[in-house]
């Protein structure tokens, strides 16, 4: 497992792999990729190529030869129009205050020359699930998990959030794909949060089943993948 999936986490891999699979089919060596909300690793763990990562801060104690870190805001990106061929953002939008989310998406569209791949948890059912998982984590660890707490505090975007923005940009087409069945997401996070040795061991070994598990995107899904492609 360590040889084939070095540094991989199955719950994080499931967020990225639909985008990785799509990019591998279309990206040229000369294409520039931006990840918004990348921290120090982002997609490079699952797609080892040079990218630019934009975030409010980076853990520089971790080395990453593939990612060029740029400190900045998702709602005021320090880049010119169409600076990148592809812009991606994975589970970032829900951590942005609701009033600023539209601006963040507008900025992604502005700096994208070809396409934007935007995925995040969406809808009331996923929001209810986050509250349940936050309580589960607190019950098992005695503390809250920041990742989930921000979901609960900010609330999740609605299903029509991105389509509403896309309708104002006729230069982009929009495709929507489900990303990670809700039941699977709950099972994985409960196993990962359990602090029970045999459960965390199984959680790690599930990486061997990724070719099958990554196809489990039956509705209801925890998150959606929005693909906005600039029309030629």
C-alpha positions in Angstrom: 0.0 0.0 0.0 2.8 2.4 0.9 4.6 1.7 -2.4 1.5 2.3 -4.6 -0.3 4.9 -2.6 2.4 6.9 -0.8 0.8 9.7 1.2 -2.7 8.9 -0.1 -5.8 9.2 2.1 -8.9 7.5 0.6 -11.4 10.1 1.6 -9.2 12.8 0.1 -8.4 10.7 -3.0 -12.1 10.4 -3.8 -12.4 14.1 -4.0 -9.5 14.5 -6.4 -9.6 11.4 -8.6 -12.6 12.4 -10.9 -10.7 15.6 -11.7 -7.4 13.8 -12.1 -9.0 11.3 -14.5 -10.4 14.2 -16.6 -7.2 16.2 -16.6 -5.0 13.3 -17.7 -7.1 13.0 -20.9 -6.8 16.7 -22.0 -3.9 18.4 -20.3 -0.8 19.2 -22.4 2.7 19.4 -20.8 2.7 23.2 -21.5 -0.6 23.8 -19.8 -0.7 25.8 -16.6 -2.9 24.6 -13.7 -4.0 26.6 -10.6 -5.5 25.0 -7.5 -7.4 27.3 -5.3 -7.2 26.2 -1.6 -4.4 23.7 -2.2 -2.4 24.1 1.0 1.1 22.6 0.4 0.0 19.3 -1.4 -3.4 19.6 -3.1 -3.9 17.6 -6.2 -0.1 16.8 -6.6 -0.3 13.8 -4.3 -2.7 12.2 -6.8 -1.4 13.9 -10.0 2.3 14.6 -9.7 2.9 17.5 -12.1 3.8 21.2 -11.7 1.0 23.4 -10.6 0.5 26.7 -8.8 -1.3 26.6 -5.5 -3.2 29.5 -4.0 -4.0 29.6 -0.3 -4.0 31.9 2.7 -1.0 30.0 4.2 1.2 27.0 3.7 2.9 24.4 5.8 6.4 25.0 4.6 7.8 22.2 6.8 6.4 19.8 4.3 8.3 19.6 1.0 6.6 19.5 -2.3 8.6 19.8 -5.5 5.5 20.0 -7.7 3.6 22.9 -6.1 4.5 26.6 -6.4 2.8 28.2 -3.4 1.2 31.7 -3.8 -0.2 33.3 -0.7 -3.4 35.1 -1.5 -7.2 35.3 -1.3 -9.6 33.3 -3.4 -11.8 36.4 -3.7 -9.0 38.6 -5.0 -6.5 36.5 -6.9 -3.2 38.0 -7.7 -3.3 36.8 -11.3 -4.2 38.3 -14.7 -7.2 37.2 -16.7 -6.8 33.8 -18.3 -3.5 33.2 -16.6 -4.1 29.4 -16.3 -5.4 26.9 -18.7 -7.1 24.9 -15.9 -8.3 26.1 -12.5 -9.4 23.5 -9.9 -10.8 23.8 -6.4 -11.5 20.9 -4.1 -13.6 21.2 -0.9 -12.6 24.8 -0.5 -15.7 26.8 -1.3 -17.6 25.7 1.8 -14.8 27.1 4.0 -15.4 30.6 2.5 -18.0 32.8 4.2 -21.3 32.6 2.2 -21.3 36.2 1.2 -17.9 35.8 -0.5 -18.4 32.5 -2.3 -19.8 34.0 -5.5 -16.8 36.3 -5.8 -14.5 33.3 -5.4 -16.2 31.4 -8.3 -16.1 34.6 -10.4 -12.4 34.9 -9.8 -11.8 31.3 -10.9 -13.7 31.9 -14.1 -11.7 35.1 -14.7 -8.3 33.5 -14.5 -9.3 30.3 -16.4 -8.4 30.1 -20.1 -10.0 26.7 -20.7 -11.9 25.1 -17.8 -12.7 25.2 -14.1 -13.2 22.1 -12.1 -15.0 22.9 -8.8 -16.1 20.3 -6.3 -17.5 20.7 -2.8 -20.2 19.3 -0.5 -23.6 20.6 -1.4 -27.2 20.7 -0.2 -29.2 20.2 3.0 -28.7 16.5 3.3 -24.9 16.8 3.2 -25.1 19.7 5.7 -27.1 17.5 8.1 -24.5 14.8 7.6 -21.7 17.2 8.5 -23.5 18.1 11.7 -23.9 14.4 12.6 -20.2 13.6 11.8 -19.1 16.6 13.8 -21.0 15.3 16.8 -19.6 11.8 16.2 -16.1 13.1 16.1 -16.6 15.1 19.3 -18.0 12.1 21.1 -15.0 9.9 20.2 -12.2 12.4 20.6 -13.5 15.1 23.0 -12.8 17.9 20.5 -14.2 19.2 17.3 -12.7 18.7 13.9 -12.0 22.1 12.3 -12.8 20.8 8.9 -16.3 19.9 9.9 -16.9 22.8 12.3 -16.4 25.3 9.5 -18.9 23.4 7.4 -21.4 23.6 10.2 -20.7 27.2 11.0 -20.7 28.4 7.4 -23.4 26.2 6.0 -23.1 24.4 2.6 -23.8 25.9 -0.8 -27.1 24.9 -2.4 -27.4 22.8 -5.5 -28.2 25.7 -7.7 -25.4 27.9 -6.5 -22.9 27.3 -9.3 -25.6 26.9 -12.1 -26.9 30.4 -11.1 -23.5 31.9 -11.5 -22.9 29.9 -14.8 -26.1 31.3 -16.3 -24.5 34.7 -16.2 -21.4 33.5 -18.2 -22.6 32.4 -21.6 -18.9 31.9 -22.6 -18.9 28.8 -20.3 -20.7 25.5 -20.6 -21.6 23.6 -17.4 -21.5 19.9 -16.6 -22.5 18.5 -13.2 -21.3 15.1 -11.9 -22.0 13.5 -8.5 -18.9 13.0 -6.4 -18.9 10.3 -3.6 -22.1 8.6 -2.5 -23.3 10.0 0.8 -23.5 6.6 2.5 -19.9 5.8 1.5 -18.7 9.2 2.8 -20.3 8.5 6.2 -18.7 5.0 6.4 -15.3 6.3 5.5 -15.2 9.2 7.9 -16.6 7.2 10.8 -13.9 4.6 10.2 -11.2 7.3 9.9 -12.4 9.1 13.1 -12.9 6.0 15.2 -9.5 5.7 16.8 -10.1 2.0 16.8 -7.1 0.1 15.4 -8.9 -2.5 13.3 -11.2 0.1 11.8 -8.4 2.5 10.8 -6.4 -0.5 9.5 -9.3 -1.4 7.2 -9.7 2.3 6.2 -6.1 2.3 5.0 -6.4 -1.0 3.1 -9.5 0.2 1.3 -7.0 2.1 -1.0 -6.5 -1.2 -2.7 -10.2 -1.1 -3.8 -10.0 2.5 -5.2 -10.6 1.5 -8.8 -14.0 0.2 -7.7 -14.8 2.6 -4.9 -14.1 5.8 -6.9 -17.0 4.7 -9.2 -19.5 4.7 -6.3 -21.2 8.0 -7.1 -24.8 6.9 -6.8 -27.2 9.6 -5.6 -27.5 11.0 -3.1 -23.9 12.2 -3.3 -22.1 14.1 -0.6 -20.5 16.6 -3.1 -20.9 17.6 -6.7 -18.3 18.3 -9.3 -19.0 21.3 -11.5 -17.1 21.5 -14.8 -17.2 24.9 -16.4 -15.6 24.8 -19.9 -14.9 28.0 -21.8 -16.5 27.7 -25.2 -14.2 28.1 -28.3 
